[in-house]
Amino acid sequence: MSKLVIENVGKVFPAQRGAEPTRALMPTSLNVADNDFITILGPSGCGKSTLLRIIGGLETASEGRVLLDGSAVSGPGADRGFVFQSYTLFPWLTVQQNIAFGLREKGVSEAERLKVARDWAVRVGLGQFVDHFPKQLSGGMQQRTAIARALANDPKILLLDEPFGALDNQTRALMQEMLLGIWEREQKTVLFVTHDIEEAIFVGSRVVVMSKRPGRIKADIPVDLPHPRPYTIKTTPEFVALKERLVEEIRAEVIAADH
Amino acid sequence: MRPLQPVSASARIGYGLAFFALFVALWSVATFGGYVQRLFLADPLTMVGEGYNLMVRYGFGFDIMMTIWRVVGGFILAVLVALPIGILMGAYKPIEAFLEPFVSFARYLPASAFIPLLILWAGIGETQKLLVIFIGSVFQLILMIAVSVGSIRRDLVDAAYTLGATDSSVVRRVMLPNAAPEIAEIFRLVLGWAWTYVIVAELIGSSSGIGHMITDSQALLNTGQIIFGIIVIGLIGLVSDFLFKAVNQRLFPWARA
């Protein structure tokens, strides 16, 4: 059975001041298996983030529905962890307190939640930084904390909206390896939105390519690369072939969007 | 000098003191040099002498304490009312739509114009003084707190919701701590304004306080005492400002470097 079922989910933004309503997302369907790592790849403004935000409950669908473990999603909730592209750590909380935020909402005792938070900080390589405030951390460290904060809640699915989009290339590559490592160990269902082709292949076990706005699913390509994946895999022929194919797919969309 | 080029901490203090020195120098030239009649403006030394007289012979310390208590008392009352209303307005848009137009209107009502009315209602006792401060501060506080609570980044609220936060914990655990440093800054600012109202309140129908001393001195043409009173107010303002800043930095180490 599918963990997550997306059934004809579409989004139309209502008309603003006499302008026509704009459709951001065509009715889209997608099934996500348990413990799958799906990357959603598409050009800027194709509605991929809108789709993710609908799944996260941060946006309402104009049509269709999203089912998680068979029950329809309405509004945001702790069962779907979300990591944003922007830095969304709470600036007044330390790394440890940030990670423990959701556990406190669940009513977990203080000792227990601080222990879990510390564990997660160690797992994302921030064991030395539990008492630091976000402003004292680099962008990569903040995003690692944000991932730990989402995972400490033990969500059924992890939604990532271009989480490494604001990071420099070197940091981004390290973050991809870290995320992949966590996924290989923890076995989570993950939906990862990105516009970076290499990133989509490297971390994903399935790449869903979206068309230009209004977005729809254009291709659904399995990534049959073995796990664990070292960063050197990016130069293997299989990887390069897959990358060339995706570059073509995306290129066609970007050109179409410009004309 | 180049635009935005920083100055060192010691130079900053030096520059700041230099202007005070320049101010006193100009004042001295104007008064000791005989350019201004003594009747209208006392010279610095006379002012210091009168200040000494006030403190030692006329118990001016008591007046200062009375004024401080009125400002602080009225201000605390205003904070107790403004804080919950401001937070609710900032967090819940219908409440804001309900109250904002009236509060914006009330904010422009001059507190000093209420003094005759307040004397009718509350007499010339302490209640009237506290009410002047209260009316002068409460509407400003409400509006500024509402704006600071409501101006939270949308994605921080979204993040809290995806972590399982309820509506009330978004207000308590996210919007409030997010606005706290700015609210503390608002307190500092509005307390400064409250000082200007208290003196006006004390000019009319009062038997103690710095404002009362100033009215008395006017009747006696003692400009030295008036200036001393004004300077005391300035100094208290400076000290309270400094304390507020220090406390804010202590309380909110995460907010600005």
HADDOCK unambig.tbl for C-alpha pairs under 7 A between the chains (distance, minus, plus):
assign (segid A and resid 58 and name CA) (segid B and resid 158 and name CA) 6.91 0.50 0.50
assign (segid A and resid 76 and name CA) (segid B and resid 161 and name CA) 5.82 0.50 0.50
assign (segid A and resid 76 and name CA) (segid B and resid 162 and name CA) 5.19 0.50 0.50
assign (segid A and resid 77 and name CA) (segid B and resid 161 and name CA) 6.37 0.50 0.50
assign (segid A and resid 77 and name CA) (segid B and resid 162 and name CA) 5.07 0.50 0.50
assign (segid A and resid 77 and name CA) (segid B and resid 163 and name CA) 6.46 0.50 0.50
assign (segid A and resid 77 and name CA) (segid B and resid 164 and name CA) 4.81 0.50 0.50
assign (segid A and resid 78 and name CA) (segid B and resid 162 and name CA) 5.60 0.50 0.50
assign (segid A and resid 78 and name CA) (segid B and resid 163 and name CA) 4.84 0.50 0.50
assign (segid A and resid 78 and name CA) (segid B and resid 164 and name CA) 4.15 0.50 0.50
assign (segid A and resid 80 and name CA) (segid B and resid 162 and name CA) 6.67 0.50 0.50
assign (segid A and resid 81 and name CA) (segid B and resid 162 and name CA) 6.07 0.50 0.50
assign (segid A and resid 81 and name CA) (segid B and resid 163 and name CA) 6.64 0.50 0.50
assign (segid A and resid 82 and name CA) (segid B and resid 162 and name CA) 6.10 0.50 0.50
assign (segid A and resid 88 and name CA) (segid B and resid 155 and name CA) 6.47 0.50 0.50
assign (segid A and resid 88 and name CA) (segid B and resid 156 and name CA) 5.38 0.50 0.50
assign (segid A and resid 88 and name CA) (segid B and resid 159 and name CA) 6.63 0.50 0.50
assign (segid A and resid 91 and name CA) (segid B and resid 254 and name CA) 6.39 0.50 0.50
assign (segid A and resid 92 and name CA) (segid B and resid 177 and name CA) 6.91 0.50 0.50
assign (segid A and resid 92 and name CA) (segid B and resid 254 and name CA) 5.56 0.50 0.50
assign (segid A and resid 102 and name CA) (segid B and resid 163 and name CA) 4.84 0.50 0.50
assign (segid A and resid 102 and name CA) (segid B and resid 164 and name CA) 6.03 0.50 0.50
assign (segid A and resid 105 and name CA) (segid B and resid 164 and name CA) 6.37 0.50 0.50
assign (segid A and resid 105 and name CA) (segid B and resid 165 and name CA) 5.88 0.50 0.50
assign (segid A and resid 133 and name CA) (segid B and resid 254 and name CA) 6.25 0.50 0.50
assign (segid A and resid 150 and name CA) (segid B and resid 163 and name CA) 6.82 0.50 0.50
